[in-house]
């Protein structure tokens, strides 16, 4: 008789990039972190709103990628992105807007405030 062999999905090698995940909803942050982990990103910092993101950015080494919810209390993702872009260290760092509204106007607002790209929720 032949033994059955089960294979596990390939685990990606850890990626050295530093990622900041900004969302006011804790479950959304957890989902984003899980998706990043599945792709090999483990050096992840989280912030619960734009104001907290600015604090983290100013007290940390430069991040390689920022995933930014656009609608948050205290400081929106749009306003946080505008402020982040004022820091020369972040002039070329990708900032991806996360939005529940993928209407063309919403996506345009993401680009106008300095985000590199935008993607809709839920995250696949």
C-alpha positions as CSV (number, residue, x, y, z in Angstrom):
1,X,0.0,0.0,0.0
2,X,1.1,3.5,-0.8
3,X,1.4,6.0,2.0
4,X,-0.4,9.3,1.4
5,X,1.6,12.4,1.5
6,X,0.1,15.7,2.5
7,X,1.8,18.9,1.6
8,X,1.7,22.1,3.5
9,X,1.5,25.4,1.7
10,X,4.9,27.0,1.2
11,X,5.7,29.5,4.0
12,X,7.4,32.6,2.6
13,X,10.8,33.6,3.8
14,X,10.6,36.5,6.3
15,X,10.7,39.8,4.6
16,X,12.8,42.5,6.3
17,X,10.4,45.4,5.4
18,X,9.0,47.4,8.3
19,X,5.3,47.9,7.9
20,X,2.9,50.3,9.8
21,X,-0.8,49.3,9.8
22,X,-3.1,52.2,10.8
23,X,-6.8,51.5,11.4
24,X,-9.2,52.5,14.1
25,X,-10.9,49.0,14.1
26,X,-8.9,46.4,16.0
27,X,-10.2,43.5,14.0
28,X,-9.2,45.2,10.7
29,X,-5.7,45.6,12.1
30,X,-5.6,42.0,13.0
31,X,-6.8,40.9,9.5
32,X,-4.2,43.1,7.8
33,X,-1.5,41.7,10.1
34,X,-2.5,38.1,9.4
35,X,-2.5,38.8,5.6
36,X,0.9,40.4,5.9
37,X,2.2,37.5,8.0
38,X,1.0,35.0,5.3
39,X,3.2,36.9,2.8
40,X,6.3,36.9,5.0
41,X,6.0,40.3,6.6
42,X,6.5,40.1,10.4
43,X,8.0,43.4,11.3
44,X,4.7,45.2,11.8
45,X,3.7,48.1,14.0
46,X,0.1,49.1,14.5
47,X,-1.6,52.4,15.2
48,X,-5.3,53.0,16.1
49,X,-5.7,56.3,14.3
50,X,-3.9,59.0,12.3
51,X,-2.7,60.9,15.4
52,X,-1.2,57.7,16.9
53,X,0.4,56.9,13.5
54,X,2.2,60.3,13.5
55,X,3.5,59.7,17.0
56,X,4.8,56.2,16.0
57,X,6.4,57.6,12.8
58,X,8.2,60.3,14.6
59,X,9.6,58.0,17.3
60,X,10.6,55.0,15.1
61,X,13.0,54.2,12.3
62,X,11.5,54.8,8.9
63,X,8.9,52.3,7.7
64,X,9.1,50.7,4.3
65,X,5.3,50.5,3.8
66,X,2.2,52.2,5.4
67,X,-1.3,50.7,5.2
68,X,-3.6,53.6,6.1
69,X,-7.4,53.5,6.8
70,X,-8.8,56.6,5.4
71,X,-11.8,57.2,7.7
72,X,-10.7,57.4,11.4
73,X,-11.5,59.5,14.4
74,X,-9.0,62.1,15.7
75,X,-7.1,62.4,12.5
76,X,-8.2,60.9,9.2
77,X,-6.0,58.9,6.9
78,X,-6.1,61.7,4.4
79,X,-4.8,64.3,6.9
80,X,-2.3,61.9,8.4
81,X,-0.9,61.1,5.0
82,X,-0.5,64.8,4.2
83,X,1.5,65.3,7.4
84,X,3.6,62.2,6.8
85,X,4.5,63.4,3.4
86,X,5.9,66.6,4.9
87,X,8.7,64.5,6.4
88,X,11.4,64.1,3.8
89,X,12.1,60.6,5.0
90,X,8.7,59.6,3.8
91,X,8.6,61.3,0.4
92,X,8.9,58.0,-1.5
93,X,7.6,55.5,1.1
94,X,4.4,53.7,-0.3
95,X,1.3,54.7,1.6
96,X,-1.7,52.5,0.6
97,X,-5.1,53.8,1.5
98,X,-7.6,51.3,2.8
99,X,-11.2,52.2,2.2
100,X,-14.7,50.7,2.4
101,X,-15.8,53.0,-0.4
102,X,-14.1,52.2,-3.7
103,X,-16.0,54.9,-5.6
104,X,-13.8,56.7,-8.1
105,X,-14.0,60.0,-6.1
106,X,-12.8,58.2,-3.0
107,X,-9.8,56.7,-4.8
108,X,-9.0,60.1,-6.3
109,X,-9.0,61.6,-2.8
110,X,-6.5,59.0,-1.7
111,X,-4.1,59.9,-4.5
112,X,-4.6,63.7,-4.1
113,X,-3.6,63.6,-0.4
114,X,-0.3,61.8,-1.2
115,X,-1.2,58.1,-1.0
116,X,0.5,55.9,-3.5
117,X,-2.5,53.6,-4.1
118,X,-5.8,52.6,-2.5
119,X,-7.5,49.3,-2.0
120,X,-11.0,48.4,-0.8
121,X,-12.3,46.5,2.2
122,X,-12.7,43.6,2.8
123,X,-9.0,42.7,2.2
124,X,-8.5,39.5,0.2
